[in-house]
Amino acid sequence: MTATITDSNGNVVRTLNLGAHAAGATTIPWDGTDSTGATVAQGTYTVTVTATNVAGSPVPVTQNVTGVVQNISFALGYPELTLTSGAQAPISQLVDVGTPTAASP
């Protein structure tokens, strides 16, 4: 499994080789640094996860983000959520609401 992190211009900032994983949820451990170890500038980054099976065939991947909502903004003409981690998404991507747990970022 591999996670590729790109900046808002589509430039690859870092590629993380996550090794073999069983089916199910996996945390992507990105520390905010690029491939040289330098801290990247604050901004919008995208994580794309790809996976293959033992035979090298692609395996479908579903990506989700969990966190605590810090803010809801209507500045773009629709409700957009901002998580305490800084991640942003339109409210149309919200799939579940619950009580924050100690494990929530």
PyRosetta script that sets phi, psi and omega in degrees:
from pyrosetta import init, pose_from_sequence

init()
pose = pose_from_sequence("MTATITDSNGNVVRTLNLGAHAAGATTIPWDGTDSTGATVAQGTYTVTVTATNVAGSPVPVTQNVTGVVQNISFALGYPELTLTSGAQAPISQLVDVGTPTAASP")
pose.set_psi(1, 138.7)
pose.set_omega(1, -178.6)
pose.set_phi(2, -131.0)
pose.set_psi(2, 140.3)
pose.set_omega(2, 173.8)
pose.set_phi(3, -116.3)
pose.set_psi(3, 124.0)
pose.set_omega(3, 178.6)
pose.set_phi(4, -109.2)
pose.set_psi(4, 124.6)
pose.set_omega(4, -178.9)
pose.set_phi(5, -104.9)
pose.set_psi(5, 125.8)
pose.set_omega(5, 179.8)
pose.set_phi(6, -122.0)
pose.set_psi(6, 152.2)
pose.set_omega(6, 177.3)
pose.set_phi(7, -84.9)
pose.set_psi(7, -177.7)
pose.set_omega(7, -176.0)
pose.set_phi(8, -66.7)
pose.set_psi(8, -13.8)
pose.set_omega(8, 176.3)
pose.set_phi(9, -95.6)
pose.set_psi(9, 1.2)
pose.set_omega(9, 179.6)
pose.set_phi(10, 86.8)
pose.set_psi(10, 6.0)
pose.set_omega(10, 178.6)
pose.set_phi(11, -78.6)
pose.set_psi(11, 133.6)
pose.set_omega(11, 178.1)
pose.set_phi(12, -70.2)
pose.set_psi(12, 123.1)
pose.set_omega(12, 179.6)
pose.set_phi(13, -93.2)
pose.set_psi(13, -40.5)
pose.set_omega(13, -178.4)
pose.set_phi(14, -162.2)
pose.set_psi(14, 146.7)
pose.set_omega(14, 173.7)
pose.set_phi(15, -119.3)
pose.set_psi(15, 125.5)
pose.set_omega(15, -179.3)
pose.set_phi(16, -107.0)
pose.set_psi(16, 119.9)
pose.set_omega(16, 173.9)
pose.set_phi(17, -86.2)
pose.set_psi(17, 109.7)
pose.set_omega(17, -174.1)
pose.set_phi(18, -91.9)
pose.set_psi(18, -2.0)
pose.set_omega(18, 178.5)
pose.set_phi(19, 70.3)
pose.set_psi(19, -165.5)
pose.set_omega(19, -178.8)
pose.set_phi(20, -78.2)
pose.set_psi(20, 140.6)
pose.set_omega(20, 177.1)
pose.set_phi(21, -140.3)
pose.set_psi(21, 145.5)
pose.set_omega(21, 173.2)
pose.set_phi(22, -74.0)
pose.set_psi(22, 160.8)
pose.set_omega(22, 176.7)
pose.set_phi(23, -58.4)
pose.set_psi(23, 144.2)
pose.set_omega(23, 178.8)
pose.set_phi(24, 126.0)
pose.set_psi(24, -178.6)
pose.set_omega(24, -176.4)
pose.set_phi(25, -65.2)
pose.set_psi(25, 140.0)
pose.set_omega(25, 178.2)
pose.set_phi(26, -137.8)
pose.set_psi(26, 138.5)
pose.set_omega(26, 177.1)
pose.set_phi(27, -88.7)
pose.set_psi(27, 136.8)
pose.set_omega(27, 176.6)
pose.set_phi(28, -94.3)
pose.set_psi(28, 112.0)
pose.set_omega(28, -174.4)
pose.set_phi(29, -88.1)
pose.set_psi(29, 68.1)
pose.set_omega(29, 178.4)
pose.set_phi(30, -92.5)
pose.set_psi(30, 129.8)
pose.set_omega(30, -176.5)
pose.set_phi(31, -98.4)
pose.set_psi(31, 11.8)
pose.set_omega(31, 178.1)
pose.set_phi(32, 81.3)
pose.set_psi(32, 19.9)
pose.set_omega(32, 178.8)
pose.set_phi(33, -114.9)
pose.set_psi(33, 159.5)
pose.set_omega(33, 177.7)
pose.set_phi(34, -90.1)
pose.set_psi(34, -171.9)
pose.set_omega(34, -176.3)
pose.set_phi(35, -67.0)
pose.set_psi(35, -16.1)
pose.set_omega(35, 177.5)
pose.set_phi(36, -94.1)
pose.set_psi(36, -5.2)
pose.set_omega(36, -178.1)
pose.set_phi(37, 94.5)
pose.set_psi(37, -1.2)
pose.set_omega(37, 179.2)
pose.set_phi(38, -79.6)
pose.set_psi(38, 141.3)
pose.set_omega(38, 177.1)
pose.set_phi(39, -67.7)
pose.set_psi(39, 131.3)
pose.set_omega(39, -179.3)
pose.set_phi(40, -82.5)
pose.set_psi(40, 158.6)
pose.set_omega(40, 179.8)
pose.set_phi(41, -67.7)
pose.set_psi(41, 152.4)
pose.set_omega(41, 175.7)
pose.set_phi(42, -61.9)
pose.set_psi(42, 139.5)
pose.set_omega(42, -179.1)
pose.set_phi(43, 167.8)
pose.set_psi(43, -163.4)
pose.set_omega(43, -178.5)
pose.set_phi(44, -100.3)
pose.set_psi(44, 127.0)
pose.set_omega(44, 179.7)
pose.set_phi(45, -128.3)
pose.set_psi(45, 149.7)
pose.set_omega(45, 179.9)
pose.set_phi(46, -118.0)
pose.set_psi(46, 138.5)
pose.set_omega(46, 177.0)
pose.set_phi(47, -111.4)
pose.set_psi(47, 125.1)
pose.set_omega(47, 176.6)
pose.set_phi(48, -116.7)
pose.set_psi(48, 122.7)
pose.set_omega(48, -178.0)
pose.set_phi(49, -105.2)
pose.set_psi(49, 132.1)
pose.set_omega(49, 174.6)
pose.set_phi(50, -125.5)
pose.set_psi(50, 148.8)
pose.set_omega(50, -179.9)
pose.set_phi(51, -144.5)
pose.set_psi(51, 149.9)
pose.set_omega(51, 175.0)
pose.set_phi(52, -132.0)
pose.set_psi(52, 155.9)
pose.set_omega(52, 175.9)
pose.set_phi(53, -87.0)
pose.set_psi(53, -176.7)
pose.set_omega(53, -176.3)
pose.set_phi(54, -58.7)
pose.set_psi(54, -32.2)
pose.set_omega(54, -179.5)
pose.set_phi(55, -80.7)
pose.set_psi(55, -4.5)
pose.set_omega(55, 179.6)
pose.set_phi(56, 89.9)
pose.set_psi(56, 4.9)
pose.set_omega(56, 177.8)
pose.set_phi(57, -81.1)
pose.set_psi(57, 143.9)
pose.set_omega(57, 179.2)
pose.set_phi(58, -61.1)
pose.set_psi(58, 144.2)
pose.set_omega(58, 176.3)
pose.set_phi(59, -115.8)
pose.set_psi(59, 131.7)
pose.set_omega(59, 179.2)
pose.set_phi(60, -62.8)
pose.set_psi(60, 140.8)
pose.set_omega(60, -178.3)
pose.set_phi(61, -126.8)
pose.set_psi(61, 136.4)
pose.set_omega(61, 173.8)
pose.set_phi(62, -113.4)
pose.set_psi(62, 131.3)
pose.set_omega(62, -179.0)
pose.set_phi(63, -109.8)
pose.set_psi(63, 136.0)
pose.set_omega(63, 176.9)
pose.set_phi(64, -137.0)
pose.set_psi(64, 153.9)
pose.set_omega(64, 174.9)
pose.set_phi(65, -122.9)
pose.set_psi(65, 135.7)
pose.set_omega(65, 175.4)
pose.set_phi(66, -118.5)
pose.set_psi(66, 153.1)
pose.set_omega(66, 178.3)
pose.set_phi(67, 170.8)
pose.set_psi(67, -177.2)
pose.set_omega(67, 179.4)
pose.set_phi(68, -101.5)
pose.set_psi(68, 129.8)
pose.set_omega(68, -179.8)
pose.set_phi(69, -73.2)
pose.set_psi(69, 125.6)
pose.set_omega(69, 178.6)
pose.set_phi(70, -96.1)
pose.set_psi(70, -33.9)
pose.set_omega(70, -172.6)
pose.set_phi(71, -154.8)
pose.set_psi(71, 150.0)
pose.set_omega(71, 169.7)
pose.set_phi(72, -123.4)
pose.set_psi(72, 124.2)
pose.set_omega(72, -176.9)
pose.set_phi(73, -117.3)
pose.set_psi(73, 146.6)
pose.set_omega(73, 175.4)
pose.set_phi(74, -113.7)
pose.set_psi(74, 16.0)
pose.set_omega(74, -174.7)
pose.set_phi(75, -61.6)
pose.set_psi(75, -27.8)
pose.set_omega(75, -178.3)
pose.set_phi(76, -94.4)
pose.set_psi(76, 6.1)
pose.set_omega(76, 179.1)
pose.set_phi(77, 93.1)
pose.set_psi(77, -1.3)
pose.set_omega(77, 176.7)
pose.set_phi(78, -147.3)
pose.set_psi(78, 157.6)
pose.set_omega(78, -179.6)
pose.set_phi(79, -69.2)
pose.set_psi(79, 128.5)
pose.set_omega(79, 178.0)
pose.set_phi(80, -125.4)
pose.set_psi(80, 131.6)
pose.set_omega(80, -179.9)
pose.set_phi(81, -90.0)
pose.set_psi(81, 140.2)
pose.set_omega(81, 170.5)
pose.set_phi(82, -119.9)
pose.set_psi(82, 124.6)
pose.set_omega(82, 178.9)
pose.set_phi(83, -87.1)
pose.set_psi(83, 163.0)
pose.set_omega(83, 178.8)
pose.set_phi(84, -61.5)
pose.set_psi(84, -22.3)
pose.set_omega(84, 177.3)
pose.set_phi(85, -76.6)
pose.set_psi(85, -11.9)
pose.set_omega(85, -177.2)
pose.set_phi(86, 99.8)
pose.set_psi(86, -12.8)
pose.set_omega(86, 178.3)
pose.set_phi(87, -62.8)
pose.set_psi(87, 142.6)
pose.set_omega(87, 179.8)
pose.set_phi(88, -127.5)
pose.set_psi(88, 146.6)
pose.set_omega(88, 177.9)
pose.set_phi(89, -159.9)
pose.set_psi(89, 148.5)
pose.set_omega(89, 174.7)
pose.set_phi(90, -64.0)
pose.set_psi(90, 147.7)
pose.set_omega(90, -177.5)
pose.set_phi(91, -61.4)
pose.set_psi(91, -20.2)
pose.set_omega(91, 178.0)
pose.set_phi(92, -64.3)
pose.set_psi(92, -16.6)
pose.set_omega(92, 178.3)
pose.set_phi(93, -92.2)
pose.set_psi(93, -1.3)
pose.set_omega(93, 178.8)
pose.set_phi(94, -70.0)
pose.set_psi(94, 128.2)
pose.set_omega(94, -178.1)
pose.set_phi(95, -117.1)
pose.set_psi(95, -15.6)
pose.set_omega(95, -177.4)
pose.set_phi(96, -159.7)
pose.set_psi(96, 146.4)
pose.set_omega(96, 175.9)
pose.set_phi(97, -129.0)
pose.set_psi(97, 132.4)
pose.set_omega(97, -180.0)
pose.set_phi(98, -155.0)
pose.set_psi(98, -175.9)
pose.set_omega(98, 178.6)
pose.set_phi(99, -80.3)
pose.set_psi(99, 130.3)
pose.set_omega(99, 178.4)
pose.set_phi(100, -59.3)
pose.set_psi(100, 143.9)
pose.set_omega(100, 176.0)
pose.set_phi(101, -113.0)
pose.set_psi(101, 171.8)
pose.set_omega(101, -179.9)
pose.set_phi(102, -61.5)
pose.set_psi(102, -23.7)
pose.set_omega(102, -177.6)
pose.set_phi(103, -85.1)
pose.set_psi(103, -9.8)
pose.set_omega(103, -178.6)
pose.set_phi(104, -72.2)
pose.set_psi(104, 137.3)
pose.set_omega(104, 179.8)
pose.set_phi(105, -71.6)
pose.dump_pdb("model.pdb")
